[in-house]
Structures are given as structure tokens and as C-alpha cells.
Amino acid sequence: MPINRAPFGEVVEAVREHTSLLLGTTISYSDDDWAHPTALIGWTRSHVATHLVEGALGMVRAIQGLHAGTPRRMYESEAARHRALELGSLDSGLELQIKLDTSASALQAELGALEGDDRLVTLRAGYHLSARHIPLARLGEVVLHHMDMESHFGPRDLSPEIALSLLAFQVVHIGDREDFPAHRLVADEGYEGTVGRQGDSVAEIRGPAADLLAWLARGIESPTLIRS
């Protein structure tokens, strides 16, 4: 299934813009704010921030390994990923803010060189994608985890083009997973995609791409969504 996405340069710039929006939210957090629970069960805002930091650094490792001809995954192991998450979540708010900023900047410097690069990258076990889609993967993480932090950021803060790109990416990423009910998603902006178990009767859900993205990726309901 093709990914209908915005031009590469627009995606890379959107990573920069949405990272800046995220940092604009987190700069005001006190240490108590960082300890606040998020929409992700068992994760505080500091866990989410650490996940974004480690994700950016892991993508840098994977990209540099690709260029060097020595493929590397984002994380050495699941145990190492978990350990880094728990340790990083203990950082102070200032430390988290600095790490978010510096890791994002390091990744941003690598993204432009991936335009047109169709080499397959394995970011972690079972997660493969073309190198040119890494910016879109990162954009999805930044956008969705900004929502997870339960800030004022939401679907309305996405442009239609970026929302469509992220929706199509999520549809491809979820694919025909057996643990996901079959749904046909029809975006007002002109995109259709199907996810979920093959062989199931397919329910249809219509609405703006941004709201479909929030529902598909996080189960967030919206009065703009229509089911049939």
C-alpha cells in the first residue's frame, strides 16, 4: 500500500516545526509537571520525553550505520531500551529539556540526506522501512507523544497535508494486524485506507485526517468522526 505523503522537504521541515512546538510546551514544565501521568499507561511525561530522546539518538545511529555500510538498530536490545527509559525518566526537568533539544538537533542534521533513499532500514525487531521514510516515522512520534503529554496540543494543530501523510503512514504501519479490528478509514481530504484483521467485516469511519489519525493511533474519539 503506497504512502500518500507530503513532499520530502515538507516532512523534514515539519519534524523541525513540531519538535519546536513540543519544546515550547515542555519548557514551562516544573519537576512536578514532568512527573504527571500521560495517556500512556505507566508512563509519566518524563518517560515520554526520554523515549523521544532515545528514539532520536537511535535513529541517528541507524542512519549513520546505513551510510557507513554497517547496519545498526536503534537500540542494542529491548533490555537496554528499557533501562535507558527508566534511568532517563529520573532526570531533572532541565536535563530532560536539554536532552530533548540536543538529540532532536542531532537527528535533524541527518534527515535531509535521506531524500530518495530506498534502502531498507531495520530500526528494531520487526520494524523495517525505507530510509526516506525515517523523517515521517520521527514526525509521527513527535506529534503523537505531544498529544500523549496531555497538553493543549491536539489534532487541530496539524496541517491537512501532514495529517494525511501521518494517517497513511499509520495505516501502512498497522497493516493487517490480527489484534486490530478491520476498518476502512475515509478522510475528508481524499484518502482511503484499510487496516485490521483480514476476513472480518469491515467497519467504515469517516472524518478529517487529523481526527482519524488520533483515533487510529491513540483511540481518541472526536464528534467529527462518522461510523457506518
N, C-alpha and C positions, 0 to 999 in steps of 0.2 A: 504494500500500500504506500503510495507516494506521500511525502510530507509537503503539504502546501504551505510554504513559509515565506516570510518577508525576505527581501534581498539580504545576502550575507552581511554586507556592511551595516545595514539597519539593525540586524540582530546583534552584532558586536557592539554597536552604539547603545542598543537597548540594555545590554548587560551593564555597561558603564552607568547609564541613567538610573536603572533600577537598583544598582548597588549604592549609588549616591542617595536615592530615596530611603533605602534601608538604613544607611549610616546616619541619615538625618533623623530617623526615628530613634535609633539606639543611643545617639549622643546624649539624649536627655534622660536616659535611664539611671536611676540610683542603683546601688547594690541590691536593695530590696526589690526594685523593679526587675532586675536581672533574675532574681530567684522566683519570679512569678510563674505559675504553671502556664503551659501553652495548650493549643489544640491537640498536640501530640501527647498521648498518654505516657506519663512518666518523665517527660522532658520539660525542663524549665527553659526560659529564654536563653540562659547561658549555655544549655545543651544545644539549642538550635544554632546559636552563634558559633559554638565550637565545631559543630557539624559543617557549617558553611566554611569556616576557616580550613578545616582538614580537607574538605571537598576541593577547595581552590588549590591548595598545595598538592593534593593528589592528582588533580588534572594537570598541573604544571609538570609533575613527574612523568605522567603518561605522555604528554606532548613532547617533552624533551627526549624521552626514551624512543619515541617514534622517529624523531629527527635523527637520533644517533644510531638508529638501526638496532637498538636493544630494547624491545618492548617491555614496558613496566606497567603494572596495575596501579590504581590509585592508592591502595593500601597493601601493606606486606601480608596481612592476614586479617580475618574478622576479629581475632583477639586483639591485635594491635589497634584496629579501628576503635573497638570498644574501649580499650584502655586510654587512648588519646581523647576520646569523647568525655570520659569520666574525669580525667585529670584536667582537661581544659575547662570544664564546667566549674571548676573551683577557682578560676582566675577572678581577679577583681574586675569591676566594670570597665575601668580604664584599660586594663590589659586586654580585655575582650575587644574593646573598640579599636585599639591599635592593631591587634591581630586581624580583625575583620578588614581593616583598611589596607594593611600591607600585603596580606595574602591575595586580596582581590586585585590589587595593583599588579602583583607579580603575574597573576593569571591573565589579566587584561593585556599585558605586554606580549603574551604568546598567541592570543586568539587570531589576530589579523593574518598570520602566516598560514592559517588552515583553509583559506578560501580555495575551493575547488579540489581539496584533498580528499579522495575517496578511499584512502587506505583504512582498513578496518582496525579499530582500537578496542581492546578489552579493558574497560575501566574497572570492572570487578567480575567475579564469577557470575556468568550468565547474563552479563550486561555488555553487549557489543554495539558499536555504532561507527559510522563513518567519521573520520576526523573532522570533516567540515561541519558536522552536527554537534560538536562539543560546545560551541557557544550557545546553541539552543538548549542543550541539556543544562548548562550553567544558568541560563536565564530562567528556566523553569524552577530550578532550585531556589534562586534568589526570590522570585515572585511568590512562590508557594510558601516558603518559610517566612517571608514577611507577613503573609496572611496568618500563618500559624502563631506568630507572636501576639496575636490579638491586639494589634494596634489599630489605627484608623485606616490603614491601607486595605483595599479590597478590589474586587473585580472592576469597579468603575474607574480605577486608576490605570487600567490597561488600554492602550490604543487598539482599535479593531484589528489592525494588521498583526500586531504582536499577539493578541488574544487568539486569533486564528492559527498563527504559527504554533503557539504552545498547545492549543487544543489538538491540532493534527499530530503533533509530536507525542502527546499523551496517548492518543488513540493507537498509534503505532507501538508505543512502549507497552501498553496494556495488552493489545492484540486479542487473541482468543483464549485468555487465561481461564482455566476451569473454575477458579474461585470467584469469577465475576459474572453476574447475570448478563445475558445478551441484551444490548441496547443499540439502537440506531440514533446517533446524535445529528441533529439538523440545525446548523447555525443560521441565524438570520442573515449573516453576511455572505452566505453562499458556500457553505462547506457541509459535506455529509461524511460520516464515518461510523463504522460498526465495531463494537467491542464485545467481549464476553464469550461464554460457552457456545461452541458450535452445536447445532441441533436443538437448542432452546427456541421457544417462540420469542420473537424479537420485539421488545417494547420500544416505542419511539418517544424521544424527548426533544423538544424544540425550544429555541431561545437564543439570546445573544451569546456569542462565542465565549466571552469572558465568564458569564454565569455557567455555561456548560463546562468550561474548564474547572471552575471552582467546585462544581458538583462532582465531576468525574474524578478529579484528583483528591478531593477532600470531603466529599459528601455534603457540601454546603448548599442548602436549599435557597431558592430565590422565587419570589412571586412572578418573575418574568418567564419561568420555565413552564412549558405546557407538555403534558404527557398524553399519549394516546396508545 
